[in-house]
Amino acid sequence: MQATPVRATAIPSFTDALRAIESLLMSGGQRTARQNAWTSVLEDRRRAKDRVEAQRVLDAAASRS
């Protein structure tokens, strides 16, 4: 008697499942708009971080003078 081969199938993550559902429900244009919005959020966060760092440098320079 031969054993039945076992298949190791990875269970998709929650994020993968959401993306699959999103791709079914949204048209390409909506998906692109969402991606663009997320890119804008990340860029805003980067600029905010840069502003905080610049303010720290300016404050440090002012306190040394």
C-alpha positions as CSV (number, residue, x, y, z in Angstrom):
1,M,0.0,0.0,0.0
2,Q,1.4,3.4,-1.0
3,A,0.9,6.5,1.1
4,T,-1.0,9.4,-0.5
5,P,1.4,12.3,-1.1
6,V,0.9,15.3,1.2
7,R,0.9,18.8,-0.4
8,A,2.3,21.6,1.6
9,T,0.2,24.6,0.6
10,A,1.0,27.9,2.2
11,I,-2.0,29.6,3.9
12,P,-2.3,33.1,2.5
13,S,-1.9,35.9,4.9
14,F,-4.7,38.2,5.8
15,T,-3.1,40.9,3.7
16,D,-2.9,38.6,0.7
17,A,-6.6,37.7,1.2
18,L,-7.6,41.4,1.3
19,R,-5.6,42.2,-1.8
20,A,-7.3,39.3,-3.6
21,I,-10.7,40.5,-2.7
22,E,-9.8,44.1,-3.6
23,S,-8.6,43.0,-7.0
24,L,-11.9,41.3,-7.6
25,L,-14.0,44.3,-6.5
26,M,-12.0,47.2,-7.8
27,S,-11.3,48.2,-11.3
28,G,-7.8,49.0,-12.3
29,G,-8.3,52.7,-12.0
30,Q,-9.5,52.5,-8.4
31,R,-6.6,50.3,-7.5
32,T,-4.2,52.7,-9.0
33,A,-5.8,55.6,-7.2
34,R,-5.5,53.7,-3.9
35,Q,-1.8,53.0,-4.5
36,N,-1.2,56.6,-5.4
37,A,-3.0,57.7,-2.2
38,W,-0.8,55.3,-0.1
39,T,2.3,56.6,-1.8
40,S,1.3,60.1,-0.9
41,V,0.8,59.1,2.7
42,L,4.2,57.6,2.9
43,E,5.8,60.7,1.3
44,D,4.0,63.0,3.8
45,R,5.3,60.9,6.6
46,R,8.8,61.1,5.2
47,R,8.6,64.9,4.9
48,A,7.3,65.2,8.4
49,K,10.2,63.2,9.7
50,D,12.6,65.4,7.7
51,R,11.0,68.5,9.2
52,V,11.3,67.2,12.8
53,E,15.0,66.3,12.1
54,A,15.7,69.8,10.6
55,Q,14.0,71.4,13.6
56,R,16.3,69.4,16.0
57,V,19.4,70.5,14.1
58,L,18.2,74.2,14.2
59,D,17.4,74.0,17.9
60,A,20.8,72.4,18.6
61,A,22.6,75.1,16.6
62,A,20.7,77.9,18.4
63,S,21.5,76.5,21.8
64,R,25.2,76.4,21.0
65,S,25.3,80.0,20.0
